Amino acid sequence: MPDLPKSFRKFKKVPFAISVVFLILSGLLFFLVFQKINENKTSAREAERAWQQEEARRLEIWSLDILLREVQAEKMELDSHFARSSNVVPLLDSIEELARSVGADPEVVAVESSPGGKELFIIVRADGSFEAIYKFLELLENSPYELELVTADIDRQSSADAASGWQASFKMKFLGFIPFP
């Protein structure tokens, strides 16, 4: 075996072996930390994606809530123009209230349904001054309900009080009638 230089003979193998082992352990530790960082990055992306989906869902629910409120208000306004056969009382009350608001004394004489049940006829009698009767007629024509005036009889009554000596009878066809199924 050839003679090695003195510097190689003095070379100690134990510190070199420890350095190599330390280098390998450091590499393994770096690889494990790098893997853990990638796992955390992936889970953070998934968490952010789930958060964005939940945020989008929350915004959609919020938008739907606002839309439902708007639709509910519009539905209530639309329903105020129609009456169901199961409940025509609000319609009759509003007609009487229209008459009272102009100083006439109203009375619902009859509520009739057509033979097929698809139309509703209302007969209202009102007493009061000619001016009150006329204003009541105008309010009926401009009411939120779709009413068609079928007949109108306005008579002067012979009474001691000439100012309120008028009587009117109106037969109306309610066009916004929804028959009960």
C-alpha positions in Angstrom: 0.0 0.0 0.0 1.5 3.3 -0.9 2.4 5.6 1.8 -0.3 8.2 2.5 0.7 11.8 3.3 0.8 12.7 6.9 -2.3 14.9 6.7 -4.4 12.0 5.7 -3.1 9.8 8.4 -4.0 12.3 11.0 -7.5 12.6 9.5 -10.0 11.4 12.1 -12.9 9.4 10.8 -15.2 9.9 13.8 -15.8 13.7 13.4 -16.3 13.2 9.7 -18.8 10.4 10.3 -20.7 12.6 12.9 -20.7 15.5 10.3 -22.1 13.2 7.6 -24.8 11.9 10.1 -25.6 15.5 11.1 -25.9 16.5 7.4 -28.2 13.6 6.7 -30.4 14.3 9.8 -30.5 18.0 8.9 -31.6 17.1 5.3 -34.3 14.7 6.7 -35.5 17.4 9.2 -35.6 20.0 6.4 -37.6 17.6 4.2 -40.1 16.8 7.1 -40.5 20.6 7.8 -41.0 21.3 4.1 -43.7 18.5 3.9 -45.4 19.9 7.0 -45.4 23.4 5.5 -46.9 22.1 2.2 -49.6 20.2 4.2 -50.4 23.4 6.2 -50.5 25.4 2.9 -52.9 22.9 1.4 -55.2 22.9 4.5 -55.1 26.7 4.6 -56.2 26.8 0.9 -59.0 24.3 1.6 -60.1 26.3 4.7 -60.0 29.6 2.6 -62.1 27.9 -0.1 -64.6 26.6 2.4 -64.7 30.1 4.0 -65.3 31.7 0.6 -68.1 29.2 -0.2 -69.7 29.9 3.2 -69.4 33.6 2.6 -71.0 33.3 -0.8 -73.8 31.2 0.7 -74.3 33.8 3.4 -74.5 36.6 0.8 -76.9 34.6 -1.2 -79.1 34.0 1.8 -78.9 37.7 2.6 -79.9 38.6 -1.0 -82.8 36.1 -0.9 -83.9 37.6 2.4 -84.0 41.1 0.9 -85.8 39.7 -2.2 -88.3 37.9 0.0 -89.1 41.1 1.9 -89.6 43.0 -1.3 -91.8 40.2 -2.8 -93.8 40.0 0.5 -94.5 43.7 0.3 -95.5 43.4 -3.3 -97.6 40.3 -2.5 -99.4 42.1 0.2 -100.1 45.1 -2.1 -101.3 42.7 -4.8 -103.5 40.7 -2.4 -105.1 44.0 -1.3 -106.7 44.2 -4.8 -108.2 40.7 -4.6 -110.6 38.9 -2.3 -111.1 35.2 -1.8 -114.5 33.7 -1.5 -113.5 32.4 1.9 -112.9 35.9 3.3 -114.7 38.9 1.6 -115.1 40.8 4.9 -112.0 43.0 4.4 -113.5 44.1 1.0 -116.9 44.9 2.5 -115.3 46.7 5.4 -113.2 48.9 3.1 -116.3 49.7 1.0 -118.1 50.8 4.1 -115.1 52.8 5.3 -115.0 54.6 1.9 -118.6 55.7 2.4 -118.0 56.8 6.0 -114.9 58.8 5.0 -117.1 61.2 2.9 -120.0 61.4 5.3 -122.4 58.8 3.9 -124.1 56.2 6.0 -123.3 52.8 4.3 -125.1 49.5 4.5 -124.1 46.3 2.6 -127.5 45.0 1.5 -126.4 41.9 -0.3 -123.4 39.9 -1.4 -124.2 37.4 -4.2 -122.1 34.9 -6.0 -122.8 34.0 -9.6 -124.1 30.5 -10.4 -120.6 29.3 -11.3 -119.1 31.0 -8.3 -116.6 32.9 -10.4 -118.1 36.4 -9.9 -119.1 38.3 -6.8 -121.8 41.0 -6.8 -122.2 43.5 -4.0 -125.2 45.7 -3.4 -124.5 48.7 -1.1 -127.0 51.3 0.0 -125.7 54.7 1.2 -127.7 57.5 2.8 -126.4 61.1 3.0 -126.1 64.4 1.2 -125.9 64.4 -2.6 -122.3 65.5 -2.3 -121.4 62.6 0.0 -123.2 60.1 -2.3 -121.3 61.5 -5.3 -117.9 61.4 -3.5 -118.6 57.9 -2.4 -119.3 56.9 -6.1 -116.0 58.5 -7.1 -114.2 56.7 -4.4 -115.7 53.4 -5.5 -114.5 54.1 -9.0 -111.0 54.8 -7.8 -110.8 52.2 -5.1 -107.8 49.7 -5.0 -110.3 47.0 -5.8 -111.4 46.3 -9.4 -115.1 47.1 -9.3 -117.5 47.3 -12.2 -120.5 49.4 -11.4 -123.5 47.4 -12.7 -126.3 49.7 -11.6 -126.6 52.9 -9.6 -129.9 54.3 -8.3 -129.8 57.7 -6.6 -133.1 59.0 -5.2 -134.1 62.0 -3.2 -135.9 61.1 0.0 -138.7 63.2 1.3 -137.4 64.0 4.8 -137.3 66.9 7.1 -133.5 67.1 6.7 -133.0 68.2 3.1 -129.2 68.1 3.4 -129.0 64.4 4.0 -132.1 63.4 2.1 -130.5 61.3 -0.6 -130.3 57.6 -0.8 -128.2 55.6 -3.3 -128.1 51.9 -4.2 -125.0 50.6 -6.0 -124.8 47.1 -7.5 -121.1 46.3 -8.2 -119.4 43.4 -9.8 -116.1 42.6 -8.1 -113.5 41.8 -10.8 -110.7 40.7 -8.4 -112.6 37.8 -7.0 -110.8 34.5 -6.4 -113.3 31.6 -6.0 -112.6 29.2 -3.1 -111.2 25.9 -4.6 
